[in-house]
Amino acid sequence: MKHSDFTDLELTETASAFAALGSEQRLSVLRALVRAGPEGLSIGALGERCGVTGSTLTHHMRILAQAGLVAQERRGRQIICAAAAYDRVQRLSAFLLRECCADTGAEEGHRHD
């Protein structure tokens, strides 16, 4: 098995983010925010899109925020929720794919037909 390029901190942060996404409702919340784009959604609109409201939505937002995946901002009388960093979501995807087939020799130019 080849040695990973990930630091212990990167592995810890990545594991935390994946753990936060380990709930269908939280994954649904993040998906709705990613689809909404950088402007985000009001907490009410987010709840309607996801079918999650009240204290349950607050709980899920707290977990996603702790993992660095979403942020909340007060705009006037509304709380706007947004995907905190699309680059973070992209890094999670890259984590899954970075070492794809690393132990098969494919990175050394071997073909597997």
Secondary structure, DSSP 8 states (H G I E B T S, - for coil): ----S--HHHHHHHHHHHHHT-SHHHHHHHHHHHHH-TT-EEHHHHHHHHT--HHHHHHHHHHHHHTTSEEEEEETTEEEEEES-HHHHHHHHHHHHHTTTTTTTGGGT----
